[in-house]
Amino acid sequence: MFITAKIAKMEIYKLLFRVVKFFKESHRLSPTAFYCEMVEALFLISASAVLTFTVLDPATKIFIPMYFFGSILGVISAIIRQAAFVIILCSWFTLMNGIALIKLFL
C-alpha cells in the first residue's frame, strides 16, 4: 500500500512539473500574449462568477463589460499566437459583447 501511494505521489509531481513547464514555455514563446491571456482569464472567470451568482437578477452592467474586455484581450493574444479559429471565436464574442454594451448603455 505504501508503495502505491508513493508512486501516486510521484505521478502527481510529474504532472505538476509538466504543467509548470507548459506555462514557462508559453511565457517564453510570447510574454505579451502570455500576460494578455492571464488578464483575459481573470476578466472572463470573474464575469462568469458574477453571472453565476446573479443569475436570477443578472448584473449586466458588471459582467458584460468584463466579457467585452476579456474577449478583446483574447483576440490580441490569438493574433500574436496566430491561432486562426481562436481569432474567429474571440472576434465573435467581442462583436456580440460590443452589441450588448451598446444596447445596455445607450
QUIPEBEL-V731029 format. One record per pair of residues at least 24 apart in sequence whose ideal C-beta (glycine too) atoms are under 10 Angstrom apart, sorted by the first residue. I is the first residue (numbers start at 1). GAP is how many residues later the second one is. D is the distance in whole Angstrom. If there is no record, write none. Layout:
i=I gap=GAP d=D
i=I gap=GAP d=D
This chain:
i=26 gap=55 d=9
i=29 gap=51 d=9
i=29 gap=52 d=8
i=30 gap=47 d=8
i=30 gap=50 d=5
i=30 gap=51 d=6
i=30 gap=52 d=10
i=31 gap=49 d=10
i=32 gap=44 d=8
i=32 gap=45 d=8
i=32 gap=48 d=6
i=32 gap=49 d=10
i=33 gap=40 d=10
i=33 gap=43 d=8
i=33 gap=44 d=4
i=33 gap=45 d=8
i=33 gap=46 d=9
i=33 gap=47 d=4
i=33 gap=48 d=5
i=33 gap=49 d=10
i=33 gap=50 d=9
i=34 gap=43 d=8
i=34 gap=46 d=9
i=34 gap=47 d=10
i=35 gap=38 d=9
i=35 gap=42 d=9
i=36 gap=36 d=9
i=36 gap=37 d=5
i=36 gap=38 d=8
i=36 gap=39 d=9
i=36 gap=40 d=5
i=36 gap=41 d=4
i=36 gap=42 d=9
i=36 gap=43 d=10
i=36 gap=44 d=7
i=36 gap=45 d=9
i=37 gap=36 d=7
i=37 gap=37 d=8
i=37 gap=39 d=9
i=37 gap=40 d=5
i=37 gap=41 d=9
i=37 gap=43 d=9
i=37 gap=44 d=9
i=38 gap=35 d=9
i=38 gap=39 d=9
i=39 gap=30 d=9
i=39 gap=31 d=8
i=39 gap=34 d=6
i=39 gap=37 d=10
i=39 gap=38 d=9
i=40 gap=29 d=8
i=40 gap=30 d=5
i=40 gap=31 d=8
i=40 gap=32 d=8
i=40 gap=33 d=4
i=40 gap=34 d=5
i=40 gap=35 d=9
i=40 gap=36 d=8
i=40 gap=37 d=7
i=40 gap=38 d=10
i=40 gap=50 d=9
i=41 gap=29 d=8
i=41 gap=32 d=9
i=41 gap=33 d=9
i=42 gap=24 d=9
i=42 gap=28 d=8
i=42 gap=31 d=9
i=43 gap=24 d=7
i=43 gap=25 d=9
i=43 gap=26 d=5
i=43 gap=27 d=3
i=43 gap=28 d=9
i=43 gap=29 d=9
i=43 gap=30 d=7
i=43 gap=31 d=9
i=44 gap=25 d=9
i=44 gap=26 d=4
i=44 gap=27 d=8
i=44 gap=29 d=9
i=44 gap=30 d=8
i=44 gap=49 d=9
i=45 gap=25 d=9
i=46 gap=24 d=8
i=47 gap=24 d=10
i=47 gap=50 d=9
i=60 gap=40 d=8
i=60 gap=41 d=10
i=60 gap=43 d=10
i=60 gap=44 d=6
i=60 gap=45 d=10
i=61 gap=40 d=10
i=61 gap=43 d=7
i=61 gap=44 d=8
i=63 gap=34 d=10
i=63 gap=37 d=10
i=64 gap=32 d=10
i=64 gap=33 d=6
i=64 gap=34 d=10
i=64 gap=35 d=10
i=64 gap=36 d=5
i=64 gap=37 d=6
i=64 gap=39 d=9
i=64 gap=40 d=6
i=64 gap=41 d=9
i=65 gap=32 d=8
i=65 gap=35 d=9
i=65 gap=36 d=6
i=65 gap=39 d=9
i=65 gap=40 d=9
i=66 gap=31 d=9
i=67 gap=26 d=7
i=67 gap=27 d=9
i=67 gap=29 d=9
i=67 gap=30 d=5
i=67 gap=33 d=8
i=67 gap=34 d=9
i=68 gap=25 d=8
i=68 gap=26 d=7
i=68 gap=27 d=10
i=68 gap=28 d=9
i=68 gap=29 d=4
i=68 gap=30 d=6
i=68 gap=31 d=10
i=68 gap=32 d=8
i=68 gap=33 d=6
i=69 gap=25 d=9
i=69 gap=28 d=9
i=70 gap=24 d=9
i=70 gap=27 d=9
i=71 gap=24 d=9
i=71 gap=25 d=8
i=71 gap=26 d=6
i=71 gap=27 d=9
i=72 gap=25 d=9
i=72 gap=26 d=9
